């Protein structure tokens, strides 16, 4: 299995998990997403991972946390969404590197879907505060 397929399985599994959290679908849908993510992680660990990829993903995660906790309108989330393709490109070394034709669209879809879910969570948190 190539790194392109591994990345696509990982992103598809996370998108399925996001949809299971937002849409009224059954637990089987969420378990399928978890299964895809775990399978992609197990297959992805067979290749040597460069430290730059997880570091960029950690920065994107911090930006998403900042998006959740701040009052700025989607600026940190958009920056995190733009960092996701770079993280996917930096994840593996040269022979197994994910191709840009896969990393850029998958990273942008994953980044903006994560930004959308963070926005929903922030809105729910603000609604909960206003109810108290």
ROSE-4610 file (N, C-alpha, C; in Angstrom, 1 decimal, always signed):
// ROSE-4610
residu = [X/X/X/X/X/X/X/X/X/X/X/X/X/X/X/X/X/X/X/X/X/X/X/X/X/X/X/X/X/X/X/X/X/X/X/X/X/X/X/X/X/X/X/X/X/X/X/X/X/X/X/X/X/X/X/X/X/X/X/X/X/X/X/X/X/X/X/X/X/X/X/X/X/X/X/X/X/X/X/X/X/X/X/X/X/X/X/X/X/X/X/X/X/X/X/X/X/X/X/X/X/X/X/X/X/X/X/X/X/X/X/X/X/X/X/X/X/X/X/X/X/X/X/X/X/X/X/X/X/X/X/X/X/X/X/X/X/X/X/X/X/X/X/X/X/X/X/X/X/X/X/X/X/X/X/X/X/X/X/X/X/X/X/X/X/X/X/X/X/X/X/X/X/X/X/X/X/X/X/X/X/X/X/X/X/X/X/X/X/X/X/X/X/X/X/X/X/X/X/X/X/X/X/X/X/X/X/X/X/X/X/X/X/X/X/X/X/X/X/X/X/X/X/X/X/X/X/X/X/X/X/X/X/X/X/X/X/X/X/X/X/X/X/X/X/X/X/X/X/X/X/X/X/X/X/X/X/X/X/X/X/X/X/X/X/X/X/X/X/X/X/X/X/X/X/X/X/X/X/X/X/X/X/X/X/X/X/X/X/X/X/X/X/X/X/X/X/X/X/X/X/X/X/X/X/X/X/X/X/X/X/X/X/X/X/X/X/X/X/X/X/X/X/X/X/X/X/X/X/X/X/X/X/X/X/X/X/X/X/X/X/X/X/X/X/X/X/X/X/X/X/X/X/X/X/X/X/X/X/X/X/X/X/X/X/X/X/X/X/X/X/X/X/X/X/X/X/X/X/X/X/X/X/X/X/X/X/X/X/X/X/X/X/X/X/X]
num = [1/1/1/2/2/2/3/3/3/4/4/4/5/5/5/6/6/6/7/7/7/8/8/8/9/9/9/10/10/10/11/11/11/12/12/12/13/13/13/14/14/14/15/15/15/16/16/16/17/17/17/18/18/18/19/19/19/20/20/20/21/21/21/22/22/22/23/23/23/24/24/24/25/25/25/26/26/26/27/27/27/28/28/28/29/29/29/30/30/30/31/31/31/32/32/32/33/33/33/34/34/34/35/35/35/36/36/36/37/37/37/38/38/38/39/39/39/40/40/40/41/41/41/42/42/42/43/43/43/44/44/44/45/45/45/46/46/46/47/47/47/48/48/48/49/49/49/50/50/50/51/51/51/52/52/52/53/53/53/54/54/54/55/55/55/56/56/56/57/57/57/58/58/58/59/59/59/60/60/60/61/61/61/62/62/62/63/63/63/64/64/64/65/65/65/66/66/66/67/67/67/68/68/68/69/69/69/70/70/70/71/71/71/72/72/72/73/73/73/74/74/74/75/75/75/76/76/76/77/77/77/78/78/78/79/79/79/80/80/80/81/81/81/82/82/82/83/83/83/84/84/84/85/85/85/86/86/86/87/87/87/88/88/88/89/89/89/90/90/90/91/91/91/92/92/92/93/93/93/94/94/94/95/95/95/96/96/96/97/97/97/98/98/98/99/99/99/100/100/100/101/101/101/102/102/102/103/103/103/104/104/104/105/105/105/106/106/106/107/107/107/108/108/108/109/109/109/110/110/110/111/111/111/112/112/112/113/113/113/114/114/114/115/115/115/116/116/116/117/117/117/118/118/118/119/119/119/120/120/120/121/121/121/122/122/122/123/123/123/124/124/124/125/125/125/126/126/126/127/127/127/128/128/128/129/129/129/130/130/130/131/131/131/132/132/132]
x = [+0.9/+0.0/+0.9/+0.6/+1.4/+1.1/+1.9/+1.6/+0.5/+0.2/-0.9/-2.2/-2.3/-3.5/-3.6/-2.5/-2.6/-3.2/-2.7/-3.2/-4.7/-5.1/-6.5/-7.4/-6.9/-7.7/-7.8/-6.7/-6.7/-7.7/-7.6/-8.5/-9.9/-10.2/-11.6/-12.1/-11.3/-11.7/-12.1/-11.3/-11.5/-12.8/-13.0/-14.2/-15.4/-15.3/-16.4/-16.7/-15.7/-15.8/-16.5/-16.1/-16.7/-18.2/-18.5/-19.9/-20.7/-20.1/-20.8/-21.1/-20.2/-20.4/-21.4/-21.6/-22.5/-23.9/-23.9/-25.1/-25.7/-27.0/-27.6/-27.5/-26.3/-26.0/-25.7/-25.7/-25.5/-24.1/-23.9/-22.6/-21.7/-22.3/-21.5/-20.7/-21.3/-20.7/-19.4/-19.6/-18.4/-17.4/-17.8/-16.8/-16.1/-16.8/-16.1/-15.0/-15.3/-14.3/-13.1/-13.4/-12.3/-11.5/-12.1/-11.4/-10.5/-11.0/-10.2/-9.0/-9.2/-8.1/-7.0/-7.5/-6.5/-5.8/-6.5/-5.8/-4.8/-5.1/-4.2/-3.0/-3.2/-2.1/-1.1/-1.7/-0.9/-0.1/-0.7/+0.0/+1.1/+0.7/+1.6/+2.9/+2.8/+4.0/+5.0/+4.7/+5.7/+6.7/+6.4/+7.4/+8.0/+9.3/+10.0/+9.3/+9.0/+8.3/+9.4/+9.4/+10.3/+9.7/+10.5/+9.9/+9.2/+9.5/+8.9/+7.4/+6.9/+5.5/+4.6/+5.0/+4.2/+4.4/+5.5/+5.7/+4.8/+4.6/+3.7/+2.3/+1.9/+0.6/+0.3/+1.3/+1.2/+0.9/+1.6/+1.4/+0.0/-0.5/-1.8/-2.9/-2.6/-3.5/-3.5/-2.4/-2.4/-3.2/-3.1/-3.9/-5.4/-5.7/-7.1/-7.6/-6.8/-7.2/-7.3/-6.4/-6.5/-7.8/-8.2/-9.5/-10.6/-10.6/-11.7/-11.8/-10.7/-10.7/-10.7/-10.5/-10.4/-11.7/-11.7/-12.9/-12.6/-11.4/-11.1/-12.0/-12.4/-13.3/-12.5/-12.2/-11.7/-10.2/-9.5/-8.2/-7.2/-7.2/-6.3/-6.7/-8.0/-8.5/-8.1/-8.1/-7.7/-6.2/-5.5/-4.0/-3.7/-4.5/-4.3/-4.7/-5.7/-6.2/-5.1/-4.4/-3.4/-2.1/-1.9/-0.7/-0.9/-2.1/-2.3/-1.7/-1.8/-1.1/+0.4/+0.9/+2.4/+2.8/+2.0/+2.3/+2.3/+1.3/+1.2/+2.4/+2.8/+4.0/+5.3/+5.4/+6.6/+6.6/+5.6/+5.5/+6.5/+6.6/+7.5/+8.7/+9.8/+11.0/+10.8/+11.8/+11.7/+11.2/+11.7/+11.2/+9.7/+9.2/+7.8/+6.9/+7.5/+6.7/+5.4/+4.4/+3.0/+3.1/+2.5/+2.5/+1.7/+2.1/+1.4/+0.0/-0.3/-1.6/-2.6/-2.1/-2.9/-2.9/-1.7/-1.5/-2.2/-2.2/-2.8/-4.3/-5.0/-6.5/-6.9/-6.3/-6.7/-6.4/-5.3/-5.0/-5.9/-6.3/-7.2/-8.6/-9.1/-10.4/-10.4/-9.3/-9.2/-9.1/-8.3/-8.2/-9.4/-10.1/-11.4/-12.5/-12.5/-13.6/-13.3/-12.0/-11.7/-12.0/-11.8/-12.1/-13.6/-14.4/-15.9/-16.4/-15.8/-16.2/-15.8/-14.6/-14.2/-15.2/-15.6/-16.6/-17.9/-18.3/-19.6/-19.4/-18.2/-18.0/-17.9/-17.3/-17.2/-18.6/-19.4/-20.8/-21.6/-21.4/-22.1/-21.7/-20.4/-19.8/-20.4/-20.5/-21.0/-22.5/-23.2/-24.7/-24.9/-24.0/-24.1/-23.8/-22.9/-22.6/-23.7/-24.4/-25.5/-26.7/-26.8/-28.0/-27.8/-26.6/-26.4/-26.7]
y = [-1.2/+0.0/+1.2/+2.2/+3.4/+4.4/+5.4/+6.4/+7.3/+7.4/+8.1/+7.5/+6.2/+5.4/+5.5/+5.5/+5.6/+6.9/+8.0/+9.3/+9.5/+8.9/+9.0/+8.2/+7.1/+6.3/+7.1/+7.7/+8.4/+9.6/+10.4/+11.5/+11.1/+10.0/+9.5/+9.0/+8.4/+7.9/+9.1/+10.1/+11.3/+12.1/+12.1/+12.8/+12.0/+10.7/+9.8/+10.0/+10.2/+10.4/+11.8/+12.8/+14.1/+14.1/+13.3/+13.3/+12.5/+11.5/+10.8/+11.6/+12.6/+13.5/+14.6/+14.9/+16.0/+15.5/+14.4/+13.9/+12.8/+12.6/+11.6/+10.2/+9.7/+8.3/+7.4/+6.1/+5.1/+5.0/+4.1/+3.9/+3.1/+2.3/+1.6/+2.5/+3.7/+4.7/+5.2/+5.5/+6.0/+4.9/+3.7/+2.6/+2.3/+2.5/+2.4/+3.5/+4.7/+5.8/+5.5/+5.0/+4.6/+3.5/+2.5/+1.4/+1.9/+2.8/+3.3/+4.1/+4.9/+5.7/+4.8/+3.8/+2.9/+2.1/+1.6/+0.9/+1.7/+3.0/+3.9/+4.2/+4.3/+4.6/+3.4/+2.2/+0.9/+0.8/+1.0/+0.9/+2.0/+3.2/+4.3/+4.2/+3.5/+3.4/+2.4/+1.7/+0.9/+1.7/+2.9/+3.8/+4.7/+5.1/+6.0/+7.4/+7.9/+9.2/+10.3/+11.4/+12.5/+13.3/+13.9/+14.7/+16.0/+16.5/+17.7/+17.6/+16.4/+16.2/+16.3/+15.5/+15.7/+17.0/+17.7/+19.0/+20.0/+20.0/+20.9/+20.5/+19.3/+18.9/+19.4/+19.4/+19.9/+21.4/+22.1/+23.6/+23.8/+23.0/+23.2/+22.8/+21.8/+21.5/+22.7/+23.3/+24.4/+25.6/+25.8/+26.9/+26.6/+25.3/+24.9/+25.1/+24.8/+25.1/+26.6/+27.3/+28.8/+29.3/+28.7/+29.0/+28.7/+27.6/+27.2/+28.1/+28.6/+29.4/+30.9/+31.3/+32.8/+33.3/+34.6/+35.3/+35.7/+35.4/+35.8/+34.9/+35.5/+34.8/+34.0/+32.8/+31.8/+32.1/+33.1/+33.3/+32.2/+31.8/+30.7/+29.3/+29.1/+27.9/+27.8/+29.0/+29.0/+28.8/+29.3/+29.1/+27.6/+27.0/+25.6/+24.7/+25.1/+24.4/+24.5/+25.6/+25.8/+25.0/+24.8/+24.0/+22.5/+22.0/+20.6/+20.0/+20.5/+19.9/+19.9/+21.0/+21.0/+19.9/+19.6/+18.6/+17.2/+17.0/+15.7/+15.6/+16.7/+16.6/+16.3/+16.8/+16.7/+15.4/+14.6/+13.4/+12.3/+12.0/+10.8/+11.3/+10.5/+10.8/+10.7/+11.1/+11.3/+10.0/+8.8/+7.7/+7.4/+7.6/+7.3/+8.6/+9.7/+11.0/+10.9/+11.5/+11.6/+12.6/+12.3/+13.2/+14.4/+15.6/+16.8/+16.8/+16.0/+15.8/+15.2/+14.4/+13.8/+14.7/+15.1/+15.8/+17.1/+17.9/+19.3/+19.2/+18.4/+18.4/+17.7/+16.6/+15.9/+16.7/+17.4/+18.3/+19.4/+20.0/+21.2/+20.7/+19.6/+19.1/+18.7/+18.0/+17.7/+18.9/+19.9/+21.2/+22.0/+22.1/+22.9/+22.2/+20.8/+20.1/+20.1/+20.1/+20.2/+21.6/+22.6/+24.0/+24.2/+23.5/+23.6/+22.9/+21.7/+21.1/+21.9/+22.5/+23.4/+24.6/+25.1/+26.2/+25.8/+24.6/+24.0/+23.8/+23.3/+23.1/+24.5/+25.5/+26.8/+27.4/+27.2/+27.8/+27.1/+25.8/+25.0/+25.4/+25.7/+26.2/+27.5/+28.4/+29.8/+29.7/+28.8/+28.6/+28.1/+27.2/+26.6/+27.7/+28.6/+29.6/+30.6/+30.9/+31.8/+31.2/+29.9/+29.3/+29.3/+29.4/+29.4/+30.6]
z = [+0.0/+0.0/+0.0/-0.9/-1.0/+0.0/+0.2/+1.2/+0.7/-0.6/-1.1/-0.6/-0.7/-0.3/+1.2/+1.9/+3.4/+3.8/+3.2/+3.5/+3.2/+2.0/+1.7/+2.6/+3.0/+4.0/+5.4/+5.8/+7.0/+7.0/+5.9/+5.7/+5.6/+4.9/+4.7/+6.1/+6.8/+8.2/+9.1/+9.1/+9.9/+9.4/+8.1/+7.6/+8.0/+8.0/+8.4/+9.9/+10.7/+12.1/+12.3/+11.6/+11.7/+11.4/+10.3/+9.9/+10.9/+11.6/+12.6/+13.8/+14.1/+15.2/+14.9/+13.7/+13.3/+12.8/+12.0/+11.4/+12.3/+12.2/+13.0/+12.3/+12.3/+11.7/+12.9/+12.6/+13.6/+14.1/+15.1/+15.6/+14.7/+13.8/+12.8/+11.9/+11.6/+10.8/+11.5/+12.8/+13.5/+13.7/+13.9/+14.0/+12.7/+11.6/+10.3/+10.2/+10.6/+10.6/+11.5/+12.7/+13.6/+13.0/+12.4/+11.8/+10.6/+9.8/+8.7/+9.3/+10.3/+10.8/+11.5/+12.2/+12.9/+11.8/+10.8/+9.7/+9.0/+8.7/+8.1/+9.0/+10.2/+11.1/+11.2/+11.3/+11.3/+10.1/+8.9/+7.7/+7.5/+8.0/+7.8/+8.6/+9.8/+10.6/+10.0/+8.9/+8.3/+7.5/+7.2/+6.5/+7.5/+7.2/+8.2/+8.1/+9.3/+9.4/+9.7/+9.0/+9.3/+10.4/+11.3/+12.4/+12.0/+10.8/+10.3/+10.2/+9.7/+9.5/+10.7/+11.8/+13.0/+13.7/+13.5/+14.1/+13.4/+12.1/+11.4/+11.8/+11.9/+12.4/+13.8/+14.7/+16.0/+16.0/+15.2/+15.0/+14.5/+13.5/+13.0/+14.1/+15.0/+16.1/+17.1/+17.4/+18.3/+17.7/+16.4/+15.7/+15.8/+15.7/+15.8/+17.2/+18.2/+19.6/+19.8/+19.2/+19.4/+18.7/+17.6/+16.9/+17.8/+18.5/+19.4/+20.6/+21.1/+22.4/+22.1/+20.9/+20.7/+20.1/+20.0/+19.4/+17.9/+17.4/+16.0/+15.1/+14.0/+13.1/+12.1/+12.4/+11.5/+11.0/+11.5/+11.0/+11.4/+12.7/+13.1/+12.4/+12.2/+11.6/+10.1/+9.4/+8.0/+7.9/+8.8/+8.8/+9.1/+10.0/+10.3/+9.0/+8.4/+7.2/+6.1/+6.0/+5.0/+5.3/+6.6/+7.1/+6.9/+6.8/+6.7/+5.4/+4.2/+3.1/+3.2/+3.8/+4.0/+5.0/+6.0/+7.0/+6.3/+5.4/+4.7/+3.7/+3.1/+2.2/+3.0/+4.2/+5.0/+5.8/+5.8/+6.7/+6.4/+5.1/+4.8/+4.0/+4.0/+3.3/+1.8/+1.1/-0.4/-1.2/-1.0/-1.8/-1.6/-0.4/+0.0/+0.1/-0.3/-0.1/-0.8/-0.1/-0.7/-1.8/-2.9/-4.1/-3.8/-4.4/-4.2/-4.7/-5.7/-6.3/-5.3/-4.3/-3.3/-2.0/-1.7/-0.4/-0.3/-1.4/-1.3/-1.3/-2.2/-2.0/-0.7/-0.4/+0.8/+2.1/+2.1/+3.2/+3.4/+2.3/+2.3/+2.7/+2.2/+2.6/+4.1/+4.6/+6.0/+6.8/+6.4/+7.2/+7.3/+6.2/+6.3/+6.9/+6.8/+7.6/+9.1/+9.4/+10.9/+11.3/+10.5/+10.9/+11.1/+10.2/+10.3/+11.6/+11.9/+13.2/+14.4/+14.4/+15.5/+15.6/+14.5/+14.5/+15.1/+14.8/+15.4/+16.9/+17.3/+18.7/+19.5/+18.9/+19.5/+19.6/+18.6/+18.7/+19.8/+19.9/+20.9/+22.3/+22.4/+23.7/+24.1/+23.1/+23.4/+23.7/+23.0/+23.3/+24.7/+25.1/+26.5/+27.5/+27.3/+28.2/+28.3/+27.2/+27.2/+27.9/+28.0/+28.6/+30.2/+30.7/+32.1/+32.8]
